[in-house]
Amino acid sequence: MRPYLSSARRYRWCLVAILALVWGTGLAAAYVEYKTTFEARATIWVVRASSDLTAPNPDDPSIPLVQTAASQQVDLLNQLLQTRSFVTDVVSRTSLAPTLAATDKPGGLLDDVRKHFKVAPLGTNMLSVSYAGRDPVVAAELVKAALDVRGERLAQTRIQATTALSALYSRQFDLAQTRVADARKKLEAFDSSHASPLSDLDQHERAQLQITLDFAQVGVSDLQGRMDRAVLAPTLLDISGVEFQVVDQPRAETSPSGGTKPALSLALVAFGCGAALAALLIIAGTLLANHVGEPADVERLAPATHFASVPRVATKGQAKDGLRSSLAAIAFGDGHRAPGEERA
């Protein structure tokens, strides 16, 4: 541990500069992210889940997964946000429409808008849709436009489904009316060909024809009621707004919000990078110092040729080996003092 502490002291100013640069930049970026992020949020109350949103089990497609109304609506909105046409319609209804029309690469703008949306369930029947951006007005416009486009898309889907179902019911209704007409003709033909009083066998046959006509008429009435419900139910649901009701409308916030987590992430990344760079510098400096000043390197100087010599200098009041003893003491410490030299 001591060599690393020595390296840290040796490169302390480099470490201070690195940490100041990395941590200062990260903290500044985190502060800017926090102060310039505005989040617009809408809270939606979902009462009933649509039958079109049933998610199949990936292990067994025949068994549907049990999902709450909120989770199904969250899945639907997240899937819609992954489509290019949906995001394009949303952006076209906001202040970003001129920017989208003028840009040469609309895909980049749409991707940037898409990644700032967040849809999350708040419970079994509540969910939230939020958008975090630099402009609070645009953020509120995007959330509102997303909800509007989602409603229009589902309304179109209901109309198409209702039209297809109505066409199917109409065909079945025509067939049922044909059966009623055939049963009525058979009964009228029987009445015209059999005069009163009727025998027991004729009465039984006429009763069977009458029952067939009654069942055919009941089938027509049932199909008529199903057709009416198929057409009126989606319309009443859209008018009432019970299925998807916006409790809290999105609004432009005047104070920064929604940037706490991104700012914290930036600060943590900067702290980690600065600490990693400092540790790398200390380790590299320690290994380099050990490699250069390794004792084994001194042994390699043994076969070297004579570099220089120091003449014996005699000073007044000093032994003749005093200079050599002093040099040895300075070079090797107290453990290599000259013979006869006492410790201080």
C-alpha positions as CSV (number, residue, x, y, z in Angstrom):
1,M,0.0,0.0,0.0
2,R,2.9,2.3,0.7
3,P,4.1,2.5,-3.0
4,Y,0.6,3.5,-4.1
5,L,0.5,6.2,-1.5
6,S,3.9,7.4,-2.6
7,S,2.7,7.5,-6.2
8,A,-0.4,9.4,-5.1
9,R,1.7,12.0,-3.4
10,R,4.1,12.2,-6.3
11,Y,1.3,12.8,-8.8
12,R,-1.0,14.7,-6.5
13,W,-1.3,17.8,-8.8
14,C,-2.0,15.6,-11.8
15,L,-4.7,13.8,-9.8
16,V,-6.2,17.1,-8.6
17,A,-6.3,18.4,-12.2
18,I,-7.9,15.2,-13.6
19,L,-10.5,15.1,-10.8
20,A,-11.3,18.7,-11.1
21,L,-11.7,18.5,-14.9
22,V,-13.8,15.3,-14.9
23,W,-15.9,15.9,-11.8
24,G,-16.4,19.6,-12.6
25,T,-17.6,18.8,-16.1
26,G,-19.9,16.1,-14.9
27,L,-21.4,18.3,-12.1
28,A,-21.9,21.1,-14.5
29,A,-23.6,18.9,-17.1
30,A,-25.8,17.4,-14.3
31,Y,-26.7,20.9,-13.1
32,V,-27.6,22.0,-16.7
33,E,-29.7,18.9,-17.2
34,Y,-31.6,19.5,-14.0
35,K,-32.3,23.2,-14.6
36,T,-33.3,22.9,-18.2
37,T,-35.5,19.8,-18.1
38,F,-39.3,20.4,-17.9
39,E,-41.7,17.5,-17.7
40,A,-45.4,17.5,-18.7
41,R,-47.5,14.7,-17.2
42,A,-51.1,13.5,-17.8
43,T,-52.9,11.1,-15.5
44,I,-55.5,8.8,-17.1
45,W,-58.2,6.8,-15.4
46,V,-59.0,3.5,-17.2
47,V,-62.2,1.8,-16.2
48,R,-62.5,-1.1,-18.6
49,A,-59.9,-2.9,-20.8
50,S,-60.6,-3.2,-24.5
51,S,-61.0,-6.7,-25.8
52,D,-58.6,-5.9,-28.6
53,L,-55.8,-5.5,-26.1
54,T,-55.8,-9.1,-24.9
55,A,-52.1,-10.2,-24.8
56,P,-51.4,-13.9,-25.6
57,N,-49.2,-16.1,-23.5
58,P,-45.9,-16.6,-25.4
59,D,-45.6,-20.1,-23.9
60,D,-49.1,-21.1,-24.9
61,P,-50.9,-18.7,-27.3
62,S,-54.2,-20.3,-26.5
63,I,-54.1,-19.0,-22.9
64,P,-54.4,-15.2,-22.6
65,L,-52.4,-13.4,-20.0
66,V,-54.4,-11.8,-17.1
67,Q,-53.6,-8.0,-17.5
68,T,-55.1,-5.0,-15.7
69,A,-56.8,-2.3,-17.7
70,A,-53.9,0.1,-17.0
71,S,-51.2,-2.3,-18.0
72,Q,-53.0,-3.0,-21.3
73,Q,-53.3,0.7,-22.1
74,V,-49.7,1.2,-21.2
75,D,-48.7,-1.6,-23.6
76,L,-50.9,-0.1,-26.4
77,L,-49.4,3.4,-26.0
78,N,-45.8,2.1,-25.9
79,Q,-46.5,0.1,-29.1
80,L,-48.0,3.1,-30.8
81,L,-45.0,5.2,-29.9
82,Q,-42.7,2.8,-31.6
83,T,-44.5,3.4,-35.0
84,R,-43.2,6.2,-37.2
85,S,-46.7,7.3,-38.4
86,F,-48.0,7.7,-34.9
87,V,-45.1,9.9,-33.7
88,T,-45.3,11.9,-37.0
89,D,-49.0,12.6,-36.4
90,V,-48.2,13.7,-32.8
91,V,-45.3,16.0,-33.8
92,S,-47.4,17.5,-36.6
93,R,-50.0,18.8,-34.1
94,T,-47.4,20.7,-32.0
95,S,-45.1,23.7,-32.4
96,L,-42.4,21.3,-33.8
97,A,-44.4,20.8,-37.0
98,P,-42.4,23.5,-38.9
99,T,-39.1,22.0,-37.7
100,L,-40.2,18.5,-38.8
101,A,-41.2,19.8,-42.2
102,A,-38.0,21.7,-42.7
103,T,-35.5,19.1,-41.6
104,D,-33.7,16.8,-44.1
105,K,-33.6,13.9,-41.6
106,P,-37.0,13.6,-39.9
107,G,-36.0,10.2,-38.4
108,G,-33.6,11.8,-36.0
109,L,-36.2,14.3,-34.7
110,L,-38.8,11.5,-34.3
111,D,-36.4,9.3,-32.5
112,D,-35.5,12.1,-30.1
113,V,-39.2,12.8,-29.4
114,R,-39.9,9.1,-29.0
115,K,-37.2,8.5,-26.4
116,H,-38.4,11.3,-24.1
117,F,-41.9,9.9,-23.8
118,K,-42.6,7.7,-20.7
119,V,-45.8,5.7,-20.1
120,A,-46.1,3.9,-16.8
121,P,-49.0,2.3,-14.8
122,L,-49.9,3.8,-11.5
123,G,-52.2,1.0,-10.4
124,T,-54.8,-1.3,-11.8
125,N,-56.9,1.5,-13.4
126,M,-54.5,4.5,-13.5
127,L,-51.6,5.3,-15.7
128,S,-49.5,8.3,-16.6
129,V,-48.1,9.7,-19.8
130,S,-45.2,12.2,-19.5
131,Y,-42.7,13.9,-21.7
132,A,-39.5,15.6,-20.5
133,G,-37.9,18.2,-22.8
134,R,-36.3,21.6,-22.8
135,D,-39.4,23.6,-23.7
136,P,-42.3,23.2,-21.2
137,V,-44.9,24.4,-23.7
138,V,-43.8,21.8,-26.3
139,A,-43.7,19.1,-23.7
140,A,-47.4,19.7,-22.8
141,E,-48.4,19.9,-26.5
142,L,-46.7,16.6,-27.2
143,V,-48.5,14.8,-24.3
144,K,-51.9,16.2,-25.3
145,A,-51.3,15.4,-29.0
146,A,-50.3,11.8,-28.1
147,L,-53.6,11.3,-26.2
148,D,-55.6,12.9,-29.0
149,V,-54.0,10.8,-31.8
150,R,-54.4,7.7,-29.7
151,G,-58.1,8.3,-29.3
152,E,-58.6,8.9,-33.0
153,R,-56.7,5.8,-33.9
154,L,-58.9,3.7,-31.6
155,A,-62.0,5.3,-32.9
156,Q,-61.0,4.5,-36.5
157,T,-60.3,0.9,-35.4
158,R,-63.7,0.7,-33.8
159,I,-65.4,2.0,-36.9
160,Q,-63.6,-0.5,-39.1
161,A,-64.4,-3.3,-36.7
162,T,-68.0,-2.2,-36.4
163,T,-68.3,-2.0,-40.2
164,A,-67.0,-5.5,-40.7
165,L,-69.2,-6.8,-37.9
166,S,-72.3,-5.0,-39.3
167,A,-71.6,-6.6,-42.7
168,L,-71.4,-10.0,-41.2
169,Y,-74.6,-9.4,-39.2
170,S,-76.3,-8.1,-42.4
171,R,-75.5,-11.2,-44.2
172,Q,-76.8,-13.4,-41.4
173,F,-79.9,-11.2,-41.2
174,D,-80.7,-11.7,-44.9
175,L,-80.3,-15.4,-44.4
176,A,-82.6,-15.3,-41.4
177,Q,-85.2,-13.3,-43.3
178,T,-85.0,-15.8,-46.1
179,R,-85.7,-18.6,-43.7
180,V,-88.7,-16.7,-42.3
181,A,-90.1,-16.2,-45.8
182,D,-89.7,-19.8,-46.7
183,A,-91.4,-21.0,-43.4
184,R,-94.3,-18.5,-44.0
185,K,-94.7,-19.8,-47.6
186,K,-94.8,-23.4,-46.5
187,L,-97.4,-22.5,-43.8
188,E,-99.5,-20.6,-46.3
189,A,-99.3,-23.4,-48.8
190,F,-100.4,-25.9,-46.2
191,D,-103.4,-23.7,-45.2
192,S,-104.5,-23.3,-48.8
193,S,-104.3,-27.0,-49.5
194,H,-106.0,-28.2,-46.3
195,A,-109.6,-27.2,-45.5
196,S,-111.1,-27.2,-42.0
197,P,-111.7,-29.2,-40.0
198,L,-108.1,-30.7,-39.9
199,S,-107.3,-34.2,-38.8
200,D,-105.0,-34.9,-35.9
201,L,-102.1,-35.6,-38.3
202,D,-102.7,-32.4,-40.3
203,Q,-102.9,-30.4,-37.1
204,H,-99.6,-31.8,-35.9
205,E,-98.0,-31.0,-39.3
206,R,-99.4,-27.4,-39.2
207,A,-98.1,-27.0,-35.6
208,Q,-94.6,-28.0,-36.8
209,L,-94.7,-25.5,-39.6
210,Q,-95.9,-22.7,-37.2
211,I,-93.0,-23.5,-34.8
212,T,-90.5,-23.3,-37.6
213,L,-91.8,-19.9,-38.6
214,D,-91.8,-18.7,-35.0
215,F,-88.1,-19.8,-34.5
216,A,-87.1,-18.1,-37.7
217,Q,-88.8,-14.8,-36.6
218,V,-87.1,-15.1,-33.2
219,G,-83.7,-15.5,-34.9
220,V,-84.4,-12.3,-37.0
221,S,-85.3,-10.3,-33.9
222,D,-82.2,-11.6,-32.1
223,L,-79.9,-10.6,-35.0
224,Q,-81.5,-7.2,-35.2
225,G,-80.8,-6.6,-31.5
226,R,-77.2,-7.8,-31.8
227,M,-76.7,-5.5,-34.8
228,D,-78.0,-2.5,-32.8
229,R,-75.8,-3.3,-29.9
230,A,-72.7,-3.7,-32.1
231,V,-73.3,-0.3,-33.6
232,L,-74.4,1.7,-30.5
233,A,-72.0,0.3,-27.9
234,P,-68.7,1.8,-29.3
235,T,-70.5,5.0,-30.1
236,L,-71.9,5.4,-26.5
237,L,-68.5,4.4,-25.1
238,D,-66.7,7.1,-27.1
239,I,-69.4,9.7,-26.1
240,S,-69.2,8.9,-22.4
241,G,-65.5,8.7,-22.3
242,V,-65.7,6.1,-19.5
243,E,-63.0,3.8,-20.8
244,F,-60.2,6.3,-21.1
245,Q,-60.7,9.5,-19.0
246,V,-57.9,12.0,-18.6
247,V,-58.0,13.0,-14.9
248,D,-55.1,15.5,-14.9
249,Q,-54.5,17.3,-18.1
250,P,-50.9,18.0,-19.2
251,R,-49.7,21.6,-18.5
252,A,-46.6,23.6,-19.1
253,E,-44.6,23.6,-15.9
254,T,-42.9,26.9,-14.8
255,S,-40.2,25.2,-12.7
256,P,-37.7,22.5,-13.8
257,S,-39.0,18.9,-13.2
258,G,-38.2,15.5,-14.5
259,G,-34.5,16.0,-14.7
260,T,-33.4,14.6,-11.3
261,K,-32.7,11.1,-12.4
262,P,-30.7,12.1,-15.6
263,A,-28.7,14.6,-13.6
264,L,-27.9,12.1,-10.9
265,S,-26.9,9.6,-13.6
266,L,-24.5,12.2,-15.1
267,A,-23.0,13.0,-11.8
268,L,-22.5,9.3,-10.9
269,V,-20.9,8.6,-14.3
270,A,-18.5,11.6,-13.9
271,F,-17.6,10.5,-10.4
272,G,-16.9,7.0,-11.5
273,C,-14.8,8.1,-14.5
274,G,-12.8,10.5,-12.4
275,A,-12.1,7.9,-9.8
276,A,-11.1,5.3,-12.5
277,L,-8.7,7.7,-14.2
278,A,-7.1,8.6,-10.8
279,A,-6.7,5.0,-9.9
280,L,-5.2,4.2,-13.3
281,L,-2.7,7.0,-13.0
282,I,-1.6,5.8,-9.5
283,I,-1.3,2.2,-10.6
284,A,0.6,3.1,-13.7
285,G,2.9,5.4,-11.8
286,T,3.6,2.8,-9.1
287,L,4.4,0.1,-11.7
288,L,6.6,2.4,-13.7
289,A,8.6,3.5,-10.6
290,N,9.0,-0.1,-9.4
291,H,10.3,-1.1,-12.8
292,V,12.8,1.7,-13.1
293,G,14.0,1.7,-9.5
294,E,13.9,-2.1,-9.1
295,P,16.9,-3.5,-7.0
296,A,17.5,-6.0,-9.8
297,D,18.4,-3.2,-12.1
298,V,21.2,-2.1,-9.8
299,E,22.7,-5.6,-10.1
300,R,22.9,-5.2,-13.9
301,L,25.5,-2.5,-13.3
302,A,28.0,-5.0,-11.9
303,P,29.7,-6.0,-15.2
304,A,29.7,-2.3,-16.3
305,T,33.1,-0.6,-17.0
306,H,34.6,1.9,-14.6
307,F,32.8,5.2,-15.0
308,A,34.8,7.6,-12.7
309,S,36.9,7.7,-9.6
310,V,36.9,9.9,-6.6
311,P,40.3,10.8,-5.2
312,R,41.0,10.4,-1.6
313,V,40.6,13.7,0.1
314,A,42.2,14.2,3.4
315,T,40.8,16.9,5.6
316,K,42.1,18.2,8.8
317,G,40.9,16.4,11.8
318,Q,39.3,13.6,9.8
319,A,40.4,10.0,9.4
320,K,41.8,9.0,6.0
321,D,38.8,6.9,5.3
322,G,36.3,9.5,6.5
323,L,35.1,10.6,3.1
324,R,34.5,7.1,2.0
325,S,32.7,6.3,5.2
326,S,30.5,9.4,4.9
327,L,29.6,8.5,1.3
328,A,28.8,4.9,2.3
329,A,26.6,6.2,5.2
330,I,24.7,8.5,2.9
331,A,24.3,5.8,0.2
332,F,23.4,2.8,2.3
333,G,22.1,4.1,5.5
334,D,23.1,3.2,9.0
335,G,23.3,-0.5,8.2
336,H,26.4,0.0,6.0
337,R,28.6,2.2,8.1
338,A,32.3,1.9,7.8
339,P,34.1,-0.2,10.3
340,G,34.8,1.6,13.5
341,E,32.2,4.3,12.9
342,E,29.8,4.8,15.7
343,R,26.1,5.5,15.3
344,A,24.9,9.0,16.1
